Amino acid sequence: MLEAADLPAALGRIRRVTGLPVAFGGLVSADGRQMRLTDFAGTATLALNGLIVCAGNGLGGRVVTSARPGRVEDYAADPRISHEYDAPVRAEGLRAIAAVPVAMGGSVLAVLYAGTREPIAVGGRAVEAMGRVAVRLGTEATVRREVARRMAELETSAARGLPGASAREWEDVRLAHADLRTLAAEVSDPELKARLQQISGRLVAHRPGAADRNPLSPRELDVLAMVAVGCGNAEAARRLGLLPETVKSYLRNAMRKLGTHGRMETIVTARRLGFLP
């Protein structure tokens, strides 16, 4: 699930981290058979705009089918790729090009390219840097897909999480709440992070005024949400990208703020006050 602004932002990052003058990319069709080049940074012509790249053809098509990075020192002369797209590549004046896949699960969602008009090989460090940009994009797409799944379940889970609901139904709500807070900890996009926190907050929204009187920081709530579904300190740290000692520190802070003296008492108190589902 890539959004309209994702590719332009990624291309800007690629140019910054590689120093290469040209970057471009496109989304792969749902059936994985082709890709259309739609976004460009540093190009001098419209030769590549809208180009349809079939899976397996050219450098990008090979990346689509292999789901692995690729690079050529001189595109039009490289014997390792097919040459259906030599004309638009020549028209843009590109020689050395690297391409990396944006993957989600086992599928390639998009391909990001970077290149230069000189026949100088794109180095391994540049390709690795491009790969990191692609991984970040794929991770955020994966998170969005999980958010969409959780949102689809949210209304049902929240409705079940009312007084009189069964213990199993309450546990479903708590697991959803913990998962959403875990996802929020993994993303770097501030808008997506805020959206995830907003969604997780809806699972405790049936406690009137809870948010207004909550003394706990977002990170302290993250830790309590993990503890509430049975995570130990090490597992909570892994899920939240923290050190176990940091988790202990947040837990101690939460106990001090709530006036409690143990993990279970802290969780029970947080639930009673409406800070956790």
Protein Blocks (a to p, Z undefined) as FASTA:
>chain_A
ZZfklmmmmmmmmmmmnopabdcdddddfkopaccdfbdehiabfklgopacdehiajkl
mmmmnopacddfblmlmmkbccklmmmmmmnopabdcdddddehjbcfbdcddddfbdcd
cdfklmmmmmmmmmmmmmmmmmmmmmmmmmmmmmmmmmmmpghiafklmmmmmmmmmmmm
mmmmmpmblklmmmmmmmmmmmmmmpghklmmmcbdfklmmmmmmmmnopafklmmmmno
pafklmmmmmmmmmmmnopabfklmmmmmmmnopaZZ
